[in-house]
Amino acid sequence: MNRPVDPVSVPASGATTDRSAAPYRDVELDLARAIGPVLDGLVEQLAATAVRRDREGGHAAEQRELIRASGLLALTVPAALGGLGGGVAAFFQVVRRLARVDSALAHVLGFHHLQLYGVSLYGGPAATQHGARHLRETAEQRLFWGNALNPADTRLTAVRDGGGWRLDGVKSFCSGALGSDRLTLSAATDEGGFLIGIVPTRRDGVRVEQDWDAFGQRQTDSGTVRFDAVRLDDEELLQVPGQGPTPRATLRSQIAQLIMTHLYLGLAEGAFDEARRYTATRARAWSASGVGRAVDDPLIQHRYGDLWLKVRAAQSVAADAVERLRQALDRGEAVTARERGEVAVASAEAKVLAHRASVEVSSQLFELTGARSTSAEFGLDRFWRNARVHTLHDPVDYKLRDIGRFHLDGRIPDPTAYS
């Protein structure tokens, strides 16, 4: 039986991307009705200052407090622990809605929830013994979580120190760390292997630096975190050294990949709608077109049709990947390595298409809107800059390799932080 369309995903009236809600039919209607007005209000508030803040960069402290006040920090926390009880479909739709107007803060919110999913999925004492407490405190205190888990940066080390560990070193690309209340981190240990743990951001020895200077995603607070003799107790470990992750635990990387997919998808949709709006209200018809309005130019119509199909394909494949992830999460510890691998293939397909849609739509829109649209007043370049910076997160060619290898010989991707 078909379920109703998720109201959370429906953008402002008149937006071309309303049809994108259709694949997400499994979102709880009660939750959607509850957070829909809140989400609409937050989107409107972020959109009002997005161009200016993108130009200025820096830490969006005021806007992050708007997110905190919205209650959406508890979106994925179970209702029994004081949260909103949203599943992955609702979560990705919220990320995508925000990314249409502000992909930097959508990234911050998305990675906040990625840390919460880690609390639910990992097998260390911080998850199995204290996970409920961490999630309840997040909902009750409206805690913001940041990321210092970058697996590609191995400069942070952990040395045994009594009943815990001493952390020393640096982590880079720590999205959302500045202004956060909790950090999830990974560190190489003196015993071999690595650990994953949780520390309060304000613990002695933790220093978050405001040194993020990329030309896009300028307010993701993805700078450096330094650890100087920071204490980490054993009970704060999400994954203990030498503990092999289960197939269920490795679904965390697929949540991360689909966060990025929905950031790219939101960027593509936002760029398309802004360009369409500009063409309809400001653009002038080219003299050789023989028409009075830009929207009546058959070449403009053709190009918009071509761009929309890139967006539409990404929407459809992303919806399938989200559903596969939901089913795998619902399987709990019973999920198999094969099932997990098939989720990885589906999310790779979605990420490649969303990657292409975001970069191509955000670049080609200027050919359709004309020279005047490059004015800083409109800030249309932010879509391309944000897409270009974020799509470099991990090489898309390896996603294509994984997809091709799967269809050639049935091999599923090896579980890593990126696959």
Buried (B, 14 or more C-beta within 10 A) or exposed (E): EEEEBBBBBBBEEEBBBBBBBEBBBBBBBEBBEBBBEBBBEBBEBBBEBBBEBBEEBEBBEEBBEBBBEBBBBBBBBBEEBBBBBBBBBBBBBBBBBBBBBBBBBBBBBBBBBBBBBBBBBBBBBBBEEBBBEBBBBBBEEBBBBBBBBBEEBEBBBBEEEEEBBBBBBBBBBBBBBBBBBBBBBBBBBEEEEBBBBBBEBEBEBBEBBBEBEBEBBBBBBBBBBBBEEBBBBBBBBBBBBEBEBBBBBBBBBBBBBBBBBBBBBBBBBBBBBBBBBBBEEEBEBEEEBEEEEBBEBEEBBEBBEEBBEBBBBBBBBBBBBBBBBBEBBEBEEEBEEEBBBBBBBBBBBBBBBBBBBBBBBBBBBBEBBBEEBEEEEBBBBBBBBBBBBBBEBBEBEBBEBBBEBBEEEEEBBEBEBBB
